[in-house]
Amino acid sequence: MTGFDIIEEVEERVILVGVSTGEGDDTAQSLDELEELAKTAGAVTVGRVIQNREQIHPGTYIGTGKIAEVQQLAYEVEATGIICDDELTPAQLKNLEEELDLKVMDRTLIILDIFASRASTSEGKIQVELAQLKYRQARLVGLGSSLSRLGGGIGTRGPGEKKLEMDRRLIKSRIAQLNRELDEVKRHREVARSRRSRKSTAVIAIVGYTNAGKSTLLNTLTGAQVLEEDKLFATLDPTTRILELPSGQEILLTDTVGFIRKLPHHLIDAFRSTLEEAKYADMILHVVDASSPQMDQQMYVVYDTLKNLGVTDKKIVTLFNKQDKVEDGYLPRDLKAEKTVRISAKWGEGLEEVKKILEELLNEKNVLIERFYDYKDAGLIQLIRKYGQLLEEEYLGDGIHVKAYVPMEIYGTVTPENQKMKNREE
C-alpha cells in the first residue's frame, strides 16, 4: 500500500427526514422529490421519517423523541446517513451529527452535489463552485467530521475535501476570485444579448420545473442534441439554438436551468446571469409535466421563481407536455398564460401549433408594412424574411411589391426615407 489511499465511492444508504408544520402542507410530496434527488446523486433511500411540529426545532431540526426514532431506524436498515428536507443551520447540522453519529446532509447539499456532477462548461463550473463554497463557508466545522468518516460519498464533489480544509481567509479569497470570473462571464453574456438585440432576433426562453421536458422540446424543435435523461437536472448548462418558424422567420430558443422547490438561494445568486435569460427574453415558453401528480405545485414554484428574478411582464405560452402519459379527457389550465398547448415533446405532437402561436404573438409586437422596392434594394427583402414575416412578395416589371410584418428595430432600415413608396395599381 502506498502513502496515497484510494477513496472508494461509498453507496450511501439514507433516511429522509422532514418536518410538517401544518395541515395540508406538501411534506410527503416534498420527500418524494427528495428521494428522486437522492437517487440522482447516487444514494439509496432506505427509510423516511416525518415529524409534525408547529415549527422546525431551532437546535436539531427535529425533536429529541424523533432523533431517537431516526437513530433506531438507522440501526435497523443499516443507514449511513440522513438527508433533511430543508437547509440546516450550522448549529442544526453539528447537533444532529453529534446526536446520531451519522453523516447528516440537507436538501441544499444534495442539489449542489448534483449540480457539481452536471456542470460541463467553464461558466457552469464557476457557478457551482461559488454556490458550494458560500454554502460550506459557514459549515466547515460541522462538515469536517462527517466527510472524514465516509470519504467519497455525496457532498464531496466539486471543491472537495481539500478545499474544505482551507481556512476561512482562503475560502473568502477564492469566492472573490470566482465572483470576478463570473462578472466577466456576465459581461460576455450581456454583449451577446446586445448583439442579438441589434440583429432584431427574437429570443424565447424555455423555463420549467426540472425534468418537465425542456431539453427534449429543444431537441425536437431544433435538433440541438442536448442530453435527455429521465432525471432531475439532467442538463445544467444553458443551450441556445435557432428555430425557423413557418414563415421563414428565425428566432432563438434558450434553455434555462430547471426550477425546483426550495431551490437554494446560493444557486439562485450564482446562476442569476443564466436564469436572467428569461428576464431579457421576448417571450417565455413554460414547459409543464402534465403527467406529474404535483403539476400545480410545480407550476407555482416556476412562477414564484420568475417573480423573484423580476420576470413579471412577459407573454407566456404554457406547454402541457408528456400528453402521451396523460389520461384522455384531462384539460389542464394555466390562467397566467397567454396561450396553452397540449404537446408531447418526445413524439412531436402539437409542436406545429406551438410554432404558429409563437409567430402570432411575436407579430403583435411587429409593424405591418406594404411597400414597393426597386430591384437594387432587393437585399432589404432578405432582411425582412430573416427577422420578420413576409406575407406577400410579387415581382413586377419595375420592382418588387412586399407586404410584411417587421420588428420595430429594423423598421427604419427596411423603409429608408429616400425609398420610393407607391401602392401597387391593379
Secondary structure, DSSP 8 states (H G I E B T S, - for coil): --SS----B---EEEEEEEE-STT--HHHHHHHHHHHHHHHT-EEEEEEEEE-SS-BTTTBS-HHHHHHHHHHHHHHT-SEEEESS---HHHHHHHHHHH-SEEEEHHHHHHHHHHHH--SHHHHHHHHHHHHHHHHTTHHHHHHHHHHH-BSTT-STTHHHHHTS-HHHHHHHHHHHHHHHHHHHHHHHHHHHHHHHHT--EEEEEEBTTSSHHHHHHHHH-------SSTTS--S--EEEEE-TTS-EEEEEE---B-TT--HHHHHHTHHHHTHHHHSSEEEEEEETT-TTHHHHHHHHHHHHHHTT--S-EEEEEEE-GGGS-TT-----TT-SEEEE-BTTTTBTHHHHHHHHHHHHHTTSEEEEEEE-GGGHHHHHHHHHHSEEEEEEEETTEEEEEEEE-HHHHHHHS-TTS-------
